[in-house]
């Protein structure tokens, strides 16, 4: 995309305020939900998945809304005369194959569109209903968000239940769900950016350092670091469980 220098406007103020408020909200949720005796690993695990589902439901949920319900009807006179907008062999696919309409947050005046109008300064695809991004976000919002919520619930139950058998049941459920979700998020992150890298990052603003390192790198590397950390922890949990089962089998033989 054409170089755009970082500048502050209403979208910047509101968009960053919303994005940066979610993190302390997740910390507060972890503080209120978990007992003080909760190990640090499970506090971090709860915080991350709380941050995860809040982001998916609040921010990415609003993105999907605007992709389906915010639009601009194109100039019919130009369409009828063939002066533009009609698809050619090299044009991208449009939502619902409607060549007369464009969808996306950039066509909305509602305040919920502001975070995406702001982020769109760094990644142009998020201003519009990019079908690759929309497809990934449908999975993220409707599967990833509920899965992260489920994991938080299982952590809460595991840390508060008194019965050892019930605690083990909650632990097994949370680590299985956390493994599936972390794997899916790593795949989703790759599929979000791989098409851009292969096309030369034509939709990304990689020239301005704020948009590159804060918007594109920081806000997205979280979904690389934490999923890998979750998988590392899960590997330890599964290894310990398998080793314990093996020791138990030896004792009974």
C-alpha positions in Angstrom: 0.0 0.0 0.0 1.0 3.6 -0.4 3.1 5.0 2.4 1.1 6.8 5.1 2.8 8.5 8.0 1.5 7.9 11.5 -1.0 10.5 12.5 -3.4 10.9 15.4 -7.1 11.5 14.8 -10.4 10.4 16.4 -10.1 6.9 15.1 -6.6 6.7 16.7 -7.7 7.8 20.1 -10.8 5.7 20.3 -9.3 2.6 18.6 -6.2 2.5 20.8 -8.3 3.2 23.9 -10.5 0.2 23.2 -7.6 -2.1 22.2 -5.5 -1.2 25.2 -8.4 -1.4 27.7 -9.0 -5.1 26.9 -5.7 -6.2 28.5 -6.3 -4.7 32.0 -9.9 -5.9 31.8 -8.6 -9.4 31.3 -6.2 -8.9 34.2 -9.0 -7.7 36.4 -11.2 -10.7 35.4 -8.3 -13.1 36.3 -7.8 -11.3 39.7 -11.5 -11.5 40.6 -12.2 -15.0 39.3 -9.2 -17.0 40.7 -8.3 -17.7 44.3 -5.1 -16.2 45.6 -3.6 -19.7 45.8 -3.7 -20.2 42.1 -0.3 -21.0 40.6 1.2 -18.3 38.4 1.0 -20.5 35.3 -2.7 -20.8 35.6 -3.1 -17.1 36.3 -1.3 -16.3 33.1 -3.2 -19.0 31.2 -6.5 -17.5 32.5 -5.4 -14.0 31.7 -4.4 -14.9 28.1 -7.6 -16.7 27.3 -9.7 -13.9 28.9 -7.9 -11.4 26.7 -8.4 -13.8 23.8 -12.2 -14.1 24.1 -12.7 -10.4 24.9 -10.7 -9.5 21.8 -12.6 -12.0 19.6 -16.0 -11.0 20.8 -15.6 -7.2 21.2 -13.1 -6.2 18.5 -13.3 -9.0 15.9 -17.0 -9.4 16.4 -17.5 -5.7 15.4 -15.3 -6.3 12.4 -17.6 -9.1 11.2 -20.6 -7.0 11.8 -19.3 -4.2 9.6 -18.2 -6.7 6.9 -21.8 -7.9 6.6 -23.9 -4.9 7.4 -21.9 -1.7 6.6 -21.7 -1.0 2.9 -21.6 1.5 0.1 -23.8 1.2 -3.0 -21.7 2.1 -6.0 -22.7 4.6 -8.7 -25.2 2.7 -10.9 -24.8 5.1 -13.8 -21.1 4.2 -14.0 -21.9 0.5 -13.6 -24.4 0.6 -16.5 -22.0 2.4 -18.7 -19.2 0.0 -17.9 -17.0 2.9 -16.6 -15.8 1.0 -13.6 -16.6 -1.4 -10.9 -17.5 -4.3 -13.2 -15.4 -7.3 -12.5 -12.7 -8.4 -15.0 -10.6 -11.5 -15.1 -8.1 -10.1 -12.6 -10.6 -8.6 -10.1 -10.9 -10.0 -6.6 -14.1 -11.7 -5.5 -16.7 -9.6 -3.8 -19.0 -10.5 -0.8 -22.1 -12.3 -2.2 -20.6 -11.7 -5.7 -22.3 -8.3 -5.6 -20.3 -6.0 -7.9 -22.6 -3.1 -7.1 -21.8 -2.9 -3.4 -18.7 -2.8 -1.2 -18.8 -3.9 2.4 -16.6 -3.0 5.4 -15.9 -0.8 8.4 -14.7 2.0 6.2 -18.2 2.6 5.0 -19.7 3.0 8.5 -20.0 6.1 10.7 -20.7 4.1 13.9 -18.1 4.3 16.7 -17.5 0.5 16.6 -16.0 0.9 13.2 -13.3 3.3 14.4 -10.8 0.6 15.7 -10.8 -1.0 12.3 -10.6 2.3 10.4 -7.5 3.0 12.6 -6.0 -0.5 12.1 -6.7 -0.2 8.4 -4.0 2.4 8.2 -1.6 -0.4 8.8 -3.4 -3.2 7.0 -5.8 -2.1 4.3 -7.7 -5.4 4.2 -9.4 -4.6 7.5 -11.1 -1.6 6.1 -13.1 -3.8 3.7 -14.7 -7.3 3.6 -11.6 -9.1 2.5 -13.0 -12.6 2.0 -9.9 -14.4 3.2 -9.9 -12.4 6.4 -13.7 -12.7 6.9 -13.4 -16.5 6.5 -10.8 -16.6 9.2 -12.6 -14.3 11.5 -15.8 -16.3 11.3 -13.9 -19.2 12.8 -12.2 -16.9 15.3 -15.3 -15.3 16.6 -17.7 -18.2 16.6 -15.3 -21.0 17.5 -12.2 -19.4 19.0 -14.1 -17.0 21.3 -16.3 -19.6 22.9 -13.3 -22.0 23.2 -11.3 -19.4 25.1 -14.3 -18.7 27.3 -14.6 -22.5 28.0 -10.9 -22.7 28.9 -11.3 -19.8 31.4 -14.2 -21.6 32.9 -12.3 -24.9 33.2 -9.4 -23.1 34.9 -11.7 -21.5 37.3 -13.4 -24.8 38.2 -10.0 -26.6 38.5 -8.7 -24.0 40.9 -11.8 -23.8 43.0 -13.1 -27.4 43.2 -12.2 -29.4 46.3 -12.6 -32.9 44.9 -9.3 -34.3 43.4 -11.1 -36.4 40.8 -13.2 -33.4 39.6 -10.2 -31.2 39.5 -8.4 -33.7 37.3 -11.4 -33.8 35.0 -11.4 -30.0 34.6 -7.6 -30.0 34.1 -7.8 -32.6 31.3 -10.6 -30.6 29.5 -8.8 -27.3 29.7 -5.5 -28.6 28.4 -7.2 -30.4 25.5 -9.2 -27.3 24.6 -6.2 -25.0 25.0 -4.1 -27.2 22.7 -6.7 -27.2 20.0 -7.3 -23.5 20.3 -3.5 -22.6 20.3 -2.9 -24.8 17.2 -5.9 -23.1 15.4 -4.7 -19.6 16.3 -1.2 -20.3 15.0 -2.7 -21.6 11.8 -5.0 -18.6 11.5 -2.2 -16.2 12.0 -0.2 -17.8 9.3 -3.1 -17.8 6.9 -3.8 -14.1 7.7 -0.3 -12.9 6.8 1.1 -15.5 4.4 -1.0 -14.3 1.4 0.4 -10.8 2.1 4.0 -11.9 2.3 3.6 -13.9 -0.9 2.2 -10.9 -2.7 4.9 -8.5 -1.5 2.8 -7.1 1.4 0.9 -4.9 -0.9 -1.9 -4.2 1.6 0.5 -3.6 4.6 2.0 -0.2 5.6 5.5 -1.4 6.4 7.3 1.9 5.9 6.0 3.8 8.9 7.7 2.4 12.1 4.6 2.9 14.3 2.3 1.0 12.0 4.9 -1.7 11.4 6.1 -2.4 14.9 3.1 -1.4 17.1 0.1 -2.2 14.9 1.3 -5.0 12.8 4.0 -6.6 14.9 3.0 -6.1 18.6 -0.8 -6.6 18.2 -0.2 -9.8 16.2 2.9 -11.3 17.8 0.8 -11.9 21.0 -1.1 -14.6 19.0 2.2 -16.2 18.2 4.0 -16.0 21.5 1.1 -17.1 23.8 -0.1 -20.0 21.6 3.4 -21.4 21.5 3.7 -21.0 25.2 0.4 -22.8 25.7 1.5 -25.7 23.5 4.8 -25.9 25.5 2.9 -26.0 28.8 0.5 -28.6 27.4 3.3 -30.8 26.2 4.6 -30.8 29.8 1.2 -31.6 31.2 0.6 -34.4 28.7 4.1 -35.8 29.2 3.7 -35.9 33.0 0.3 -37.6 32.7 1.6 -40.3 30.3 4.6 -40.9 32.6 2.4 -41.2 35.6 0.2 -43.7 33.8 3.2 -45.7 32.8 4.4 -45.8 36.4 1.0 -46.8 37.6 0.9 -49.6 35.0 4.2 -51.0 36.2 3.0 -51.1 39.8 0.0 -53.1 38.8 1.9 -55.7 36.8 
